[in-house]
Amino acid sequence: MLAFLLAFTVSIALNRYDTRRQLVVSEANAIGTTYLRAGYLDEPHRQEVQDLLRTYANLRVAAVGLSDLTEVAAKSEEIHTALWTHAETLARAQPESEMIGLFIVSLNDLIDLHTIRATAVTTQLPSSLLVLLYVVTFLAMVLVGMQSSFGSRQNVLALVLLALVFAAVMLLVVDLNRSQEGVLNVSQQAMIDLQRQLQPPTP
């Protein structure tokens, strides 16, 4: 029962970890695509939009490791509003422009990914599932200890190793469940690489 419950919980935690990892790459691609398409916009929109996207990428990288993302979310939404204002102005001025249409599509994807990633970061395993896991693990260890105490031969080393293995799996579940903390953090390399690419060329 305990092995089944651990396997089920680890599977859920790993799936959520992989989802968060993929969202980092998807968001970096969305920002990069929007930045490139902004290069076709007329001035002063082109420079202002690219500056906003550069600030946005820096903000996303700086958010890694923060326990409170309220301020980051507020600043991100401010940038979204500013970018969408540019998009509305350009769409009204050139309603038949295909490039502006492509820019708006990529900008919409960027905003959608922000919402999806914010939800993925804050979504954790149900507390009831974790409590059940702790209770079942405790009872299983008690039963194993009681059963071994009635035997003529007791292998203390095997019992210790068994307890350590289950403890390691429990720690893995807890670590995977924390998106912004812990040892197994989601790699932000895609966003870091994008941040470097968006830096203006040095004179």
Protein Blocks (a to p, Z undefined) as FASTA:
>chain_A
ZZmmmmmmmmmmmmmmmmmmmmmmmmmmmmmmmmmmmmmpccfklmmmmmmmmmmmmmmm
mmgopablklmmmmmmmmmmmmmmmmmmmmmmmmmbmklmmmmmmmmmmmmmmmmmmmmm
mpccdfklmmmmmmmmmmmmmmmmmmmmmpmbdcfklmmmmmmmmmmmmmmmmmmmpmkg
cjkdcdfklmmmmmmmmpccdZZ
